[in-house]
Amino acid sequence: MTLTILEPVAPQSARAKAAFDSPASLRMLIGGAWRDGAETMESIDPATGRVIARFPDASEQDVDDAVAAARAAFPGWAATLPAERAATLLRIADILERNIDELAELETLDQGKPLYVGRWAEIPGAIAQFRFFAGQAMAIEGRTITPSINYQPAGKQMAAWTLREPVGVVAAIVPWNSPIVLTAMKLAPALAAGCTIVLKPAEDTSVTALRMAELIEEAGLPAGVLNVVTGRGARCGAVLAAHPDVDKVAFTGSTATGRAILDASKGNLKRVTLELGGKSPVIVLPDADLDLAIPGVANAIFFNAGQVCVAGSRAYVHASIYDRVLEGLAAQAGAIQLGHGLNPATHMGPLVSARQAERVASFVSDAQQQGASIVAGGQRLGDAGTYIRPTIVADVDPDMTIVRDEVFGPVLVVQRYDDIDAVVASANDSVYGLAASIWTESLSHAHRLSRAIQAGSVWINCHSMYDASLPIGGVKQSGFGRDSGIAAMDNYLEWKTVCAVL
């Protein structure tokens, strides 16, 4: 086991190399024009603490202007033929694909994730979103209805049908953990439906959102259809969520912020979809294939340094295999190489900020003080203070904070169980209900538990498996509405009923 933190390797793309060498100056996109802000913020490479970019901290006036631009562009974009919208989305996908290496390097510098995560998983996933929803743009359908209205005029007939129409101006507010793919999950269905958008990226990771907007412009998107405002959530994001000319908010992030967005939406009763926090259970049954389960459970929590909404952070392992699984998970954790994401030998990068690393470390420290055992990791490392060693915590009480609250870092809590019904009750004993996974060779157990677990997604013998066709979202305090898949189109379309006497 090594505690060495690997140093960065210089990026290859021109933009990423320039940002690596000296901070870039970036601007917001409003109404087809790129503009500066009266104030600026800094984007910091979390692995080194170096500033890689400066970007605007949007004012209330900037947000007003962006919403006005989206409102002005809405009638024209909504009236475009579905085939035109589909063709635009396909062009966006092609342009992103041509620039995938640059985007991956920028994402690593901005967020800290290993280059391979962006290059081979998340950015291809973002591209797939645009291609999938290009098809959905061509498949928006209403229904014909035969009504049973018994008081129509004599000698006449009744006809009724429904239309699907774009909801209007969408505020898309995305988090910092997987910026490119989560941005695409908002933009692609909204554009396919005929909506216009004001995008608010996270203040910690705005670089790739602004670069994506440049590339999307190349696809010929009309001015004002996509606007990007950057800045602090407490100012820019709050104004956007409450804005009376925004028709819908699509948000991914913490449950606390989701509540604030719901409160802000009350003014004009805007539509809201929320994909929020999680404390996803991972259940390992005694008949599980441990050669598959042990690395799978480790990857479920340590991928992207645990900064994943659906991270499998609560492992329930049957008593008959508990010691073997715990030992295997500890070995997996100890073999993970920490380092700068631009180093090809890095398995896990830093957390997004020193602030986040401090928060995660406090969960581990508190659990240890309450009597939990640290089986692996637990330390905060690096000059910038942003690395957390892959951590496994055992001997916990179900009421401990580390068991109940979302940590959002590379921290796995492992608990033993004896009875299947009891473990289902434990897994469901959470305010969250975003995701879960079940590890078993029994078809019967797989089906029974997948129905019994209260979660928006359940994986069997895998975790965090995503595709643009698969709906993503939660139950309970993990939110409502779905991203991805056909279901996501419902977020951005309204039903209109037409009834006629013929």
N, C-alpha and C positions, 0 to 999 in steps of 0.2 A: 504494500500500500504506500502510495506516495502523496505527500502534501505539496508537491511542487505545483505552482500555478504557471501554466504555459504563457509565454509572451505572444503578442500579436505578430502576424505576418502581414506585410504591406498588401493592401487590396490591389486588384488589377484594373478595375474599371476607372475611367477618368474622373467621374464625379465622386466616387468613394475615395479615390486616392487624394483628390483635392481636399475633401473634408477631413481625411486622416492627417493631412499635412498642416492645414490651417482652417479655422472655422469658416463655413459657408454662410452667406447672407441670403436668407430666403424671404419670400413675400407670400401674401394670401391671394387667393383667387376669388374675385367678386364681380359678377356680371361680365365675365369674359376678360377682365383686366386684372393684372397683377399689381397689388398695392402694398406699400409699407404700412406699419402701424406707428402710432405715436410712441409706444413703448415696445420693448423687445424682451424676449426670453431666450434662454440658452438650452440647447440640447447637448447632453453630456454622455460620452461613452462610459457606461457604468463600470467597465473593466479597468479603466485607467484614470477616470475622473477628468479627462481632457474634454474641453468644449469642441464639438464638431460642427455646430451650426448655431446661428442666431435667427430667430423668426419672430413675427409680430405677436404681441399680446393684445388681441383684438379688444376694441372698446365697444360700448353699447351701440354707438353709431355704426361701427363696422358690421355688427350683427344685423342691425336694422337694414343696412344697405344690401347685405347678402340675402336676407329674406325677401326684400323688395325685388331684387334681381330674379330670384327663383319664382316669385309670384308673377312677374312680368313674362317670364319664359314659359310658364306652365301651359297656357292655352295652345301655343304653337307645338310644344313637345307632345302634349296629350293628343293632338289632332294628327300626328304623324301616323302613317300606315304601320301596322305591326311589323311588316317586312322591313321597313326602314329602321325601326328600333332594333330589330334582330340583327340586321346587317351592322349597325353601329356597335352593338355589343360584341359581335364577332371580331370586328376590327380592333376593339379595345383588347380583347383576349390575345390577338396576334401581336399587337404592339407590346403588351406586357411580356409575352413569351420571348420576343426578340431582345428584351432588356432584362431578362430574368437574372443574369449574373450580377448586373449593377444593382438591381433592387435587393438581392440577397445580401450583398456587401453593405449597402446602406442600412438595411434592417439590422444586421449584426452590430454595426457601429452605434446605431441609435438605441437598440433594445438590449443587446448583449448576447443574444442567443447564438449558438454555434451555427456556422455558415451552412452546414448540411441541412439543418432544420428548415431554414428558409428556402434554400435552393431546391431541395428535393421533396419537401412536404408542404410547407405552408403556401409558398408562392404558386406552385402548380395547382394547389387547391383553390387559390384565388382566381387563377385563370379559368379553371373548370367552372367556377361560379358564373362567369360571364358567358361561357359557352352553353351551359345548361339553361340559363334564363333567357338566352337568345331564342331557344326553342319554346320556352314558355310564353314569350311575347307573341308568338304565332298561335297560341293555343288558349287565348282568353275567350271564354264562352259564357253566354247566358243560357237560359232554359225557357222552353215553352211550357205553359201551364194550362190545363183545362179547369177553369174555375167552376164552382157549384153555386153561383149567384142566382137565386131564384126570383129576383125582382127586376130583371132586365126588361126593356121595352118589348111589347108584343111583336112578334115577327122578326126580332133581331137576334143576333148571336153575340156571345161574349168571347173575346180573345185576350189572353194575357201572356206576358213574357217578361223576362228579366234581362237587364244589361249589367255588365261589369265595367265600372268607370274608375279612373285613377283617383286616389284620395286627395291629391293636391301637392302642397309643399311639405316635404319631409325633412325633419331634423335628424340626422344620423350621428349619433354620439358613440364613439368607439373607445375601447380601453387600450392599454399599453402592452399587454402580454403577447398578442399575436396581431400586430396592427394591420398588415397587408391583407391577410385572409379575412379578418373580421370586418374590415372596411368593404371588401368585395361582397361579403354576405349581406351588407346593407344596400350597397349601390346597385348591384346587378338586378335584383328583383324590383327595386323601386324604378329604375330606368326602364325595365321591360314593361312595367305596368303603365308607364306614361307619366310618372311623377317627376317633379324637379326636387333638387336636394341642396341642403346646406349641411356640409360635413364638418363636424367638430372632432378632430383627432385628440388623443390624450396629450397633455402638456409635456409628458416625459418622452413621447415618441411621435413627433409631428413631421419628421424629415421625409419618411417614405410616403406619407399621405400627400404632401405637396409635390413630390416627384411623380406619384401616380396621377395627380391632377394634370400635370404637364403632358404626360403620355396620353391620357384620355382626351385632352384637347386635340392631339394629333389625329385622333379617330374621327374628328369632325363633329363632335358634340356641340350643339348650338350654345352661344353665350348665355349664361345664366342658368342653364339646366343643372350644372354642377358648380357649386360654390364651396370654397374651403375657408373657414375661419379658424385661426389658431389662438391659443391662449389659455388662461386659467379657467378651470371648470367653475370655480366659485363666481366668476364674473361672466365670461363669455358663454359657458355652458348653461348657466342658470338663466341668463337673459334669453337664450335660444329656446330652452325648454318651456319658458313662460310666454313666449312671443305670441301675440294674438293672431298673427298672419301665418303661423305654422299650423298645419292641419294634422300632423302626425309626428310623434317622436319614436324612433327606433333606437334602443339603447342596449348596450352590453356593458356590464360592469358590476360593481358591488351592490349588495342588497340595500345598504344604507343610502347610496346615491339613487338607486331605483325608487325608493320611497320619496326622496326629495323631488324627483322628476314627476312622480304621480301628483304630488302636491302642486307643483308648478303648472301642471297641465289643466288644472281645474278651471282656469279663467275662461277658456273657450271650449272646454270639454274635448280637447284634442285627442285623437286616437293615440294609444301608447302600446308598444310591445317591449317587453323587458326580458333579457336573458341575464340572470343575476348569479349570485354566489352559489357555492356548492360545498358539500362535505361528503363526497361520493364514497359509498361503501364498496369494498371488494371482498367477496365471500369465496373462500377456498374450501371446497368440500373434500371429504377424505378420499374420494375416488379420483381427484384431479390428477392430470398428467403434470407432475411437478417439474419436469424438464421444460414444459411450456409455461406453467403457472408462475414459477419463481422469477424468471426474467420478465415475464409479462406484468406481474404485479409491481416489480421494481420500475419498469418503464412507465407504468401508469402514474407513478408519483414523481419520478425523477426527470422525465421528459420536460424540456424547457424549464429546468430548475423548479419544477412544481408550480410554475406560474401558468396554470391551465385551469379554467373554470371547472372542468370535469375531472380534475386530477383525482386519482384513487387514493385518498388520504386516510381512509379508515379500513384496515385489513382485518377481517374476521377469519381466523384459521382454526379448523377442527383440531381438538385436543390431540387426536391420534397422530397428527402430522405436524403439530405446532413447532416443536423443537427443530425439526428438519427444515421447515420452511423459514423459520426465523434465522437459522444459521445461513441458509442460502441467500436470503435477502440481505443479510449483513455482508456477505461476500460480494454480492452484486454492488452494494453501496460503496464498499471499499475499493472496488476496481474502477470506479468512475474517475476519469481524469478531468480535473478542473483547469480552465484556462480561458484565454481570450478567444472569442468566437471565430476570429479570423485565422486561428491556428488550426490546421487540419487534424491535428491529433487531439483536439479538445472534444470531450464528451459532453461536458456541462459547463455553461458559462456563468457569469455573475447574475445576481438579481438585478432588477432594473435600476435600482438606486440604493444608496446607503441607507436612506430612510426605510425602504422596504426590508432590507436585510436586518436592520435593527429591530423592526417589528417582528420578523420571523424568529430571530434569536430570542426575543423576549418570551415567546410562546414556549420554546424549549427550556429556557431557564426556569420559568414558572412551573412547568411540569416536573422538572427535576426537584425543585424545592418542595413540591407536593408529594414526592415519593416515587415518581416514575423513574424507570431505568433507561439510560441512553445506551442503546445496543451498538449504535454506529453513529459517527459524525457528531453533530451538535455545535461545532465551532464555526465562528465567523472569521474569515481569512481575507488577506490581501490588503495592500496599502490603501486602496480606495474604500475598503470596508464593505464591499458588495458581494463577496463570495460566502456562501454557506455550504459546508460539507454535506453531502447526502446523509440524511439523519433518519434513524429508526428509533422509535420510542416504544417501550413495552412496560408492563406492570402498571397500567393506568386504571383509574377509576372512571366509569362511564360519565360521571358528572364533571370531570376535569375540563377546563377551558380548551385544552389542546384537542380533546376528543369532540367537542361540540361546535367550536368556532372554526371558520375558514382561515387557515394559516396562509395559504397562497405562496408556498415555498416548498423546498425539497424535504418535507418532513412527513414520515409515515408513522401512524400509530397502529400497532399490531395488538390484537386481542384474541384470546382463545375462546372457543365455544364447544359445547357438547351436543346441543339439540338444535335441529334445523328450524323448528318453529320459533325457538327463542332467538336465534340469530336473525331471523327475518324481523322480529319485533325490535331488536337492537338496531338493525340497519335502518328501520323506518323511524326510529326514535330521534328525529332531527327536524329542525325547522326547514331544512333544505330538501330538495327533491330533484336534483339536476340529472344525475347519472349514477350508474352502478355497473359492476361486472360480477359474473358468476363463473367459477372455474370448476368444472365437473365433466366427467365422461358419461354421466347419466342423462339421457334424453328427457326422462320424466322429471328429474330434479331441475333441469334447465328450464323446462316449460313452466313448472309450478312456481319456481322462484322468480322467474322473469315477470309473471303476472302478479306475484305478491309484493314485489319491491315497488315502493312509491318513488318513481323517478321518470323523467322525460325520455331517457335513453337507458337501455340495458344491453350490455354486451355479454356474450357467452364465449368463454375461453379467449378473450381479447379485451382490449380497453382502448378508448379514444380512436376508434376506427371511424373515419369520416369520409363522406363523399357528397358532392353537390346535390345528389338526389335524396339524401337522408335528412329528414327534419331534425332540428336541434332546438331544445328548449326545456324548460323545467316546470315542476309543479310546486305547490306550497310556496315558500318564500324564495324559491329559485326563479320566480317570474312567470310570465304567461306570454302566449304567442310563440311562433316558431320561425327560426331562420332556416335557410336551406330547404331543398325539396319543393314539391308543388305547393305544400302548405304555406310556404313563405309568401306566395303571391297574394294570399288573403290579407296579409298585412297592409298591402298597398292598393287594394281595390275595394270599392264600395259596391253594394248591390242596389240596383234601381229596379223597381217594379213598374211595368206599364200595363194598364188595363184598358181595353177599348170595347165599345159597342159597335158592331159592324152591321 
